[in-house]
Amino acid sequence: METGINSQDAKLLRAAFQVALRAVATGNHPFGAILADANGGILLEAENTVVTESDPTGHAETNLVRMAAQRGYGSSLGKTTLYASTEPCPMCSGAIYWGNIGRVVYGLSQERLYSIFSNAGSRDTWIVHCRELLSRGERSVDVLGPALEDEAAEVHEGFWRAFLLSDDSPGAG
């Protein structure tokens, strides 16, 4: 377990892995996100919907930020933590920042994800770390991860080779 995450973080990160598995069960990519309050209470869950919604912006994290905004959580998000099964991409990092989320804990690193993609035959990579991107804003967003990375990788192992060979493969997300 990475230094900096506690048992509550580990529990909620594992819950995000379960949301990622649920995304696969509904025909989407294996990414999940959870929004929790400062006490660890789950406020929202969101899964990737890129395939079923035919929307390349339907990443778990962007879906979660949209849901939080639509439900009026806006001003209270600075004290929340977003748990992401995989390191947020640049688009999701922007949504996290503009959504005013105060903390991010993620499982699988972008390098490890792209290693899995590469082993599955994909060459589609774009590594811009969320920690780096979120550190450039005027407001601080704490980022912890990768954490529980081997467990996070299990969600992706086997999925991408089969998916990349299917007709539903416009790219990752």
C-alpha positions as CSV (number, residue, x, y, z in Angstrom):
1,M,0.0,0.0,0.0
2,E,1.4,3.4,-0.9
3,T,2.5,5.8,1.8
4,G,-0.2,8.3,2.3
5,I,-3.3,6.2,1.8
6,N,-5.0,4.9,4.9
7,S,-7.4,1.9,5.4
8,Q,-10.4,4.1,4.5
9,D,-8.7,5.1,1.2
10,A,-7.9,1.5,0.4
11,K,-11.5,0.4,1.0
12,L,-12.9,3.2,-1.2
13,L,-10.3,2.6,-3.9
14,R,-11.3,-1.1,-4.0
15,A,-14.9,0.0,-4.3
16,A,-13.8,2.0,-7.4
17,F,-12.3,-1.2,-8.8
18,Q,-15.7,-2.8,-8.4
19,V,-17.4,0.0,-10.2
20,A,-14.9,-0.5,-13.0
21,L,-15.9,-4.2,-13.2
22,R,-19.5,-3.1,-13.4
23,A,-18.6,-0.9,-16.4
24,V,-17.2,-3.9,-18.2
25,A,-20.4,-5.9,-17.3
26,T,-22.5,-3.2,-19.0
27,G,-20.3,-3.2,-22.1
28,N,-17.9,-0.4,-21.4
29,H,-14.2,0.1,-20.6
30,P,-12.9,-0.9,-17.2
31,F,-12.8,2.4,-15.4
32,G,-14.8,3.4,-12.2
33,A,-14.8,6.4,-9.9
34,I,-16.3,7.1,-6.5
35,L,-16.9,10.5,-4.8
36,A,-16.6,10.4,-1.0
37,D,-17.1,13.0,1.7
38,A,-14.5,13.8,4.3
39,N,-15.8,11.0,6.6
40,G,-15.5,8.4,3.8
41,G,-19.2,8.3,3.1
42,I,-19.9,7.5,-0.6
43,L,-21.8,10.4,-2.3
44,L,-21.7,9.2,-5.9
45,E,-20.4,6.4,-8.1
46,A,-19.8,6.6,-11.8
47,E,-18.6,4.2,-14.4
48,N,-17.1,4.6,-17.9
49,T,-19.9,4.9,-20.6
50,V,-17.7,5.5,-23.7
51,V,-19.1,2.6,-25.6
52,T,-22.7,2.4,-24.6
53,E,-23.3,6.2,-24.9
54,S,-21.0,6.5,-28.0
55,D,-19.4,9.4,-26.2
56,P,-15.6,9.7,-26.0
57,T,-15.9,12.0,-23.0
58,G,-17.9,9.4,-21.0
59,H,-15.0,8.6,-18.7
60,A,-15.8,7.6,-15.2
61,E,-14.3,10.7,-13.6
62,T,-16.0,13.2,-16.0
63,N,-19.3,11.3,-15.5
64,L,-18.9,11.7,-11.8
65,V,-18.1,15.4,-11.9
66,R,-21.2,16.0,-14.1
67,M,-23.4,14.1,-11.7
68,A,-22.0,16.0,-8.7
69,A,-22.7,19.4,-10.5
70,Q,-26.2,18.3,-11.5
71,R,-27.0,17.3,-7.9
72,G,-25.8,20.6,-6.5
73,Y,-22.7,19.5,-4.7
74,G,-20.7,22.4,-6.2
75,S,-19.5,24.4,-3.2
76,S,-18.9,21.4,-0.9
77,L,-16.7,19.5,-3.3
78,G,-13.4,21.0,-2.0
79,K,-13.7,18.6,1.0
80,T,-14.4,15.5,-1.1
81,T,-12.1,12.8,-2.5
82,L,-12.5,11.2,-5.9
83,Y,-11.3,7.6,-6.0
84,A,-10.4,6.5,-9.5
85,S,-9.6,3.0,-10.5
86,T,-7.0,4.3,-12.9
87,E,-5.0,7.6,-13.0
88,P,-7.2,10.3,-14.4
89,C,-6.4,11.4,-18.0
90,P,-5.8,15.0,-18.9
91,M,-9.5,15.6,-19.8
92,C,-10.6,14.0,-16.5
93,S,-8.0,16.0,-14.5
94,G,-9.5,19.2,-16.0
95,A,-13.0,18.1,-15.0
96,I,-11.7,17.4,-11.4
97,Y,-10.0,20.8,-11.2
98,W,-13.0,22.8,-12.6
99,G,-15.4,20.7,-10.5
100,N,-13.5,21.9,-7.3
101,I,-12.8,18.4,-6.0
102,G,-10.1,18.6,-3.3
103,R,-8.4,15.3,-3.4
104,V,-7.8,12.4,-5.8
105,V,-6.7,8.8,-4.9
106,Y,-6.1,6.5,-7.9
107,G,-5.1,2.9,-8.4
108,L,-3.4,2.1,-11.7
109,S,-0.8,4.5,-13.1
110,Q,-0.9,5.7,-16.7
111,E,2.4,3.9,-17.4
112,R,1.1,0.6,-16.2
113,L,-2.2,1.1,-18.1
114,Y,-0.3,1.8,-21.3
115,S,1.9,-1.2,-20.8
116,I,-1.3,-3.3,-20.7
117,F,-2.5,-1.6,-23.8
118,S,0.8,-2.2,-25.6
119,N,0.8,-5.9,-24.6
120,A,-2.7,-6.0,-26.1
121,G,-1.6,-4.5,-29.4
122,S,-2.5,-0.8,-28.9
123,R,0.0,2.0,-29.6
124,D,-2.5,4.7,-28.5
125,T,-0.8,6.5,-25.6
126,W,-0.9,10.0,-24.1
127,I,0.9,10.3,-20.8
128,V,0.3,13.5,-18.9
129,H,0.2,12.8,-15.2
130,C,-2.8,14.1,-13.2
131,R,-0.5,15.1,-10.4
132,E,1.5,17.3,-12.8
133,L,-1.6,18.8,-14.4
134,L,-3.4,19.5,-11.2
135,S,-0.3,21.1,-9.6
136,R,-0.4,23.9,-12.2
137,G,-3.7,25.4,-11.1
138,E,-4.0,28.2,-8.5
139,R,-6.0,25.9,-6.2
140,S,-4.4,22.9,-4.6
141,V,-5.7,19.4,-5.3
142,D,-4.0,16.6,-3.3
143,V,-3.2,13.6,-5.4
144,L,-2.2,10.1,-4.1
145,G,-1.3,7.2,-6.3
146,P,-0.6,4.8,-7.7
147,A,-2.0,2.7,-4.9
148,L,-3.0,-0.9,-4.8
149,E,-1.7,-1.0,-8.4
150,D,-1.6,-4.8,-8.8
151,E,-5.2,-5.1,-7.8
152,A,-6.1,-2.2,-10.1
153,A,-4.3,-3.9,-13.0
154,E,-6.4,-7.1,-12.5
155,V,-9.4,-5.1,-13.7
156,H,-7.6,-4.4,-17.0
157,E,-5.8,-7.7,-17.6
158,G,-7.4,-9.7,-20.4
159,F,-10.0,-7.0,-21.2
160,W,-8.0,-4.9,-23.7
161,R,-6.8,-7.6,-26.0
162,A,-10.3,-8.8,-26.5
163,F,-11.7,-5.3,-26.8
164,L,-9.0,-4.1,-29.2
165,L,-9.9,-7.0,-31.5
166,S,-13.6,-6.2,-31.4
167,D,-15.5,-3.8,-33.6
168,D,-16.2,-1.4,-30.7
169,S,-12.6,-0.2,-30.4
170,P,-12.3,3.5,-31.2
171,G,-9.6,3.9,-28.5
172,A,-9.2,3.9,-24.8
173,G,-11.0,6.0,-22.2
